[in-house]
Amino acid sequence: MGREPFSSRISGWGNSPVVDARLIRSEDLESITEHACLTRGLGRSYGDASLPAQSDQLVAVTTLADRLLSFDARSGTLRAEAGVTLRQLNRLFLPRGWFTPVTPGTQDVTLGGMVAADVHGKNHHRAGSFGQYVTRLGLRVADGRVVECSTQQHPDLFSATIGGMGLTGHILEVEFSLEQIPSPWIWSESVRVPDIGSLLSELLEAARSWPYTVAWVDCLARGTAAGRGIVIKGRWATADEAPPRPPRSRRRFTVPFAMPSALLARRAVRLFNAVYYGKHGRKTRRRIVHPYTFFYPLDAIGRWNLLYGRRGFTQHQCVLPHADDHGPVRRFMQCVATQAVGAYLGVIKDFGDEGRGTLSFPRRGFSLALDIPIRPGRTEAVVNRLNEQVIAEGGRIYLAKDAFTRDEQFRLMEPRLDDWQRIRKEWDPDGRIRSALSARVLGDMP
């Protein structure tokens, strides 16, 4: 039996916007989604994707529906309820030699959220996004039916749900494949690079031989140092290379309250970036690394989003096409440098081919993720300007991180949108499943 709805103030991970919501939580996810407009996991999408369009609309929370339903140790196929978290899976399967073939930058995300956002990781150039490994989904669709979908059953619904931001139906169960790994440790190599051209070239070169690559970029460096950063590469350590004991869970420091905005003043962040860049040194670093340190560095700080203060932050994540001269990324970074609200944390990844999700974010090119503190009256203008540059370069943005993009801008980025909307309308002609994001970006009526 489902619990009674309760009222709560909720937000995404960016802590903006904050809304009043009616939530319902139960182990019986199928029952509580019957009258819900949306499902929400841990709320780790940064903007308003997991928020209701109106405060009186019911949101079903999936976190109590966290059972593992079946596992085939021969094929690695796992079926689980949508509320199972990646942290749970790592705790159970990593010591046993299994890992998700694609992992985002946090463990604190549910399987339902991983499907809805079609998450990607440091190995997209090699492995694609998470949806590539999903074989079946259990959904409650808008008319109340519970259906199974896959590449054979309702394939349009299956593809539209992967990366569909939870708007095609309530995800109840997920079946996907884990991969076997030689050890639970990572062999990592990192190198410091002096500018954006060197950084992008190093990423492309690393992709030839390394399954995991990512780059930290100093968004506040100027002149010849603009775009300097550190390129990090990794692979699973072999049994001979790995320490004899499995990695232990790391204790976390938890941010106790929202930090003062002065902590993130441009001067303070520029100093931090200079120290971080300089501390690496000129030599290539090679070492065995704890998997959580490699994949989830920010998870070591509980509630790290509070570092951005009471106003919160947004992340602008886009993907821009490859070019021989790296022109799209260079011009975008120049655009970032001219904005009044600085981008304080920058991460660049190399993306491979587009995935199977009708509206999935990744495509071949470079992904740039920039954390931007929210400043009233200024941040929206910054995001609009960055989006204009993305449109001009033929790129697109990631809805799971977005809080400010306008509907007309998103439509210009997304030639696939009409096809996805057609599939969605077939399964939900009255628009019963919707969110604050879909009202803002897709024109849904609240």
N, C-alpha and C positions, 0 to 999 in steps of 0.2 A: 504494500500500500504506500502511496505517496504521502509525503508530509504536507502540512498546510503551507501555503505561500507566506513569505515574510518579507518585510520591507528592508531595504539596505541602500546605502550610498556606494556606488561602484564606479570604477574607471578602468581604463586599460593600463598597461605598464607605464605609459608616459605620464600618468596622473592628470591628464587633461584630455577631454572634458570629464567632469565628475557629475553623475546623474543619480537621481532617485530611481529605484527599480523594485519590481515585485519578483522575487526569486522563489524557486521551489527546488528542493534537493532530495534525492532518494536513491537507494540502490536499484530501484525499479525504474530505469531510465525510460523504458517503453511507455509506462503509464504517465509519467509526468510531462512527457512531450506532447500529449494529446491536445492540450489547449495552449501550448507555448508558441510564442512568435519566433523564438530563437533558442539555441543551446549555447552554453558558455562553459568552458573548462576552467583553467587557472587564470584566465584573463591576461595572458601574456602577449596578445596582440597590442601594439603600442598605442593605437588611437581608439576609434569608436566601433571597431568591427564586432566586439562582443557586448555592445551596449544596445538596449532597446531604443527604438525610434521614439517611443513615448513611455512615460513613467508608469502608466497603468497596464502596460503589456507584460505578459508573464514570460520570464526567462527561466529555462530549465538548466540547472547546474549539474554537470556530469560527474563530478569528482568522487561521488560515492559508488558509481557504477564502474568498478575497477577490478573486475575479475578476469583472470586468464582462462580462456575457455578450452583451448586445445593447443598442443605443440607437437610437431612432427620432427623428431631429432634427426631423421634422415635427410629431409629437404630443408629444414629450418623454418617451415611454415608455422606461423603463430596466428591464432585468432583470439581477440581480446575485446573487452568492452571499451567504449570510446573514452571513458574516464581514466583508464590506465595511464600513468605518467611515464615519461622517458626515464626519470630518476628510478622508478620501480623496476623498469626493464633492465637498466644498467646494473642495479644492485643484484638482481637475480641471475642475469645471463652473462654478464661480462666475466665473472670468475669461472664460468663454465665454458668459455671459449666462443661465445656468440655476441654479436653486436649488430645494431641497426645499420643497414647499408648506407643510410644517409642520416646525419644528425644535425640539427640546427645548433646555434650557439648557446643554448640553455637546455638543462635537463628538466626544467620546470614547465613542461608543456605536455598536454594530453595527446593521445593518439588521434582523437577527433580533431583537435586543433592542428596536428601535423598534416592530416589529410586536407582540412579546409583551406589551409594556407599553402599546401603543397611545398613544405619546407625544403630548403636546400642547405648544403653545408660546404665545407672546404674542399670536397671532392667532386663538385658539380662537373668540372671539366672532364672527369673520368666516369662518374657514376650516375649523373643526372640528379633529379630531385626525388623526394620520397615517394611520390605517386607512381614512379616506375616500378616499385616493388609491391604495390598494393594489388592484391588479386581479387578480393571481394569486399563489398561493403553491405552492411545492414542499415537501412534507412527507414525512418517514418516520414512519409511524404505528406504534403499539405492536406490531402483529402482524408488522412487518418490511416491509410494502409501502411503496413510494414512490408517492405520489399527488399529483395536481394538484388544487387546489381554488380556487374563485372563486364569484361570485354565481350562475354557471350549473352548475358542477360541485361536488358536495358542499357546497351553500351553508351548511348548518348547521355543518359543520366549519370552513369559511372564517370565519364570523362568530364562532365560539367561539374560534378561534385568535387573532384580533385582540383584544388585551387579555387573552388567556388565560394569561399569565405562563409560557408555554412548556410548559404541562401537557397540551396536546391532541396533541402530536406534535413531532418535531424539525424545526425550520424549516431547510430546505436552501437555498431560493432565494426571492427576492422580486421581484415585478414591480410597479412603481408609476410614477406620472407626476411628472416635474419641471415647474416653471413657468418661463417666460421672464420675465426682469426687465430693466428699462430701463437699469440700471447696477448695479455691485456695491457701491455705497455707500448708506448710510442717512441720510435727512433726519430728524433727531430734535428733539423738543421736550419739555422737562420743566418741571414746576411743583411748588413746595413747598406742602403743605397742612397745616393746623394740627391736625386731629383726624380720627378714623375716619369720621365722617359726611361730612365734606368730601372725604375720600379716595375713598370709595365713589361719591359723587355725581360726582366728577371722572372716575373710571374709566368710569362709564356714559355720561357726556356725551362723553368722548373716543371711545367705541366708535362713535358716529354717523359720524365722519369719518376715524378713524385705523385702519388695518388691524392695527397692532401696539400693544398697550398692556400696561403692567405697573406695579405699585406696590411700592416698598420701604416697609415700615412699621416704625416704632420700637416694638418690643414691650415695651420697658422704661419708656417714658414713662408718666406717671401724671397723674391729675387731668384738667384741661381739655385737656391735651396728649395724652391717651391715644389711641393710634392715629395720631398724626401721621406724615407720611411724604412721599415724593416720587413723583409720578406721571410715568411716562416713556412717551412716544408716539413712534411711528416709521412711516415708509413708505420704499419704495425711492426714492432720488433719481432725478430725471430725468437724461437725458444732458447737458442744459444746466447742471444744478446740480452734477453730480458732478465731482470732480477728474479731470484728463486721464489719470492713470495708475491702473491697478488697485491695490487695496489689497495691501500686502505682508503676509506672515505675521509674526506678532508673536513676539519672543523671550519666553520664559517664565522667571520666577523659580521655582525649585523649592524647596519646603520640605524641608530636609535630614533632619529627624528629627521625631519626635512632640514637640510643644511642651509645656512645663510647664503644668499645669492652672491655675496662677495667671494665665496670660495671658488666660484666659477667665473670670476672676472677674467677678461681676455689676457691680462698680463700674467695672472697666476697660471692659467692653462698653458700659455706660451712657455713659461718657465718649466712647468712639468714636462712638456713635450721635448724641450731641449735636453733636460736631464735624462729622460727615458731614451732618447735617440743617442746621446753621448755615452750612456752607461753600457750600451751594447758593445761598443768598440768596433774597430775596423775589421777584425778577424772574423771569419766564419765560425759560428758556434755549432758544435755537434754534441748531442747528449741523449740519454734516455729520459723521457718525460712521463710523468703521471698522466693518464688519459684525460682526467678531468681538467688538469691544468691546460692541456693542449686544446681540447674541444670546448671547454666551458670556463674560460678564465674569469669571467665576471660573476659566475655562480659562487665564487669564493667569498663574495661580499653579499650577505643577505640584505634585501631591500636596497640594492645599489641605486635604484631609480630615485631614492630620496636625496641623493647627492646633488640633484638638479634643483632642489629647493621646492617651495610650496607651489610655485607656478607650473612645475613639471617641465617636460621636454617632448619634442617630437623627433622622429627619425625620418630623414628623407633617403629612401633607398631606391636607386634606379639601376637599370642596365642599359649600357650604351654599346653600340656595335664596335667590333674590332676595326682597325684601320692601320695601314702600314706606317703612317706617321703618328699614330695615337691621337689624331686630331680631335675626335669627339671627347675623349677624356680630358685632354689639355684645355679645350675651350670650356668644358664644364667646370673644371677646377679654377679657371680664371674667373668664371662667373661667381663661384663660391667666394673667392677672395674679395670681390667687390661688395659683398652684402654686409649690412650693418650689424646683423646678428651672426656671430661667428659659429662655424661648425667645429665642435670641440673634440669629437672622436671620429676618426675616419677609418673605414675598413674597405679594402678592395679585394675582390675575388675574380677569378677567371671562370667564366661560364661556358658550358658546352651546349649541345643541341637542345632545342625546345622540347619540353616533356609532353606527356599525353593529356594533361589537363586542358580543357577548352580555354580556360582563362588563367592558366598558371603563369606566374611571373617570369621564371628564367627563360632566357634565349641566349644564343651565342653572342658573347661580348664580355665586357667588364662590368661587374656589379660594384657600385659605390654606395656605401651606407654611411650617413653623416648624422651624428647626434646634434640637435640644435635646441638650446634652452628656449623656453617660451617667454617671449616678451610681448605683453599686450600691445596690440596695434602695429606690431612690427613683424612678428614671425610669419603671419599669413602672407604678407607681401613678399617675404623672402622665399617661401615655398612656391608661390605663384611664379616668381622670376626663375627659380630653378626648374620648375615644370616647363616653362616656355623654352628653356634651353634643351631639356630632354626631348620635347616635341621636335625642335629644330634638328636635333641629331638623329631622330628616328628611333628613340628609345622608349622605355616605359617605366612605370613606378610599381612598387610592391604595396598592395593594399593592406597587408598585414601590419605595416609600419606607419601607415598614413593617417593623418588627422585633419588635413587642410585642403586637399585637392578638390577642385571644383569639377562638376559633372562634365562641362564642356571640354575641359582639359583632358580628362580621362578618356573621353570618347575619341579625341584626336590621337591619343596614344594607342588605342585598342581597336584595330580592324576586326578582331574576333568577337567584339562585344555583341553585335547583332545576332550572331549564331548562338552564343551562350544565352542571351535573353530569350531567344526562341525556345530553346530547350527548357529553360526555367519556367516559361509561361505554360508550356505543355503540361508540366507537373504541378504548377501552382498558378492557375489562371487568375485567381483572386488576390494574389500577393499576400498570402497569410504569413509567410515566413520572411521576415525583414529585420533590419537592424538600423541603428543610427547611421552606419556607414552607407547602407544601401539607399537610405533616404537622401543622404548628402551627395553621393557619387552617381547613383543610378536613377535618381528621380522618383524613388518609391514614395507613396503617400505615407506620412507618419501614422 
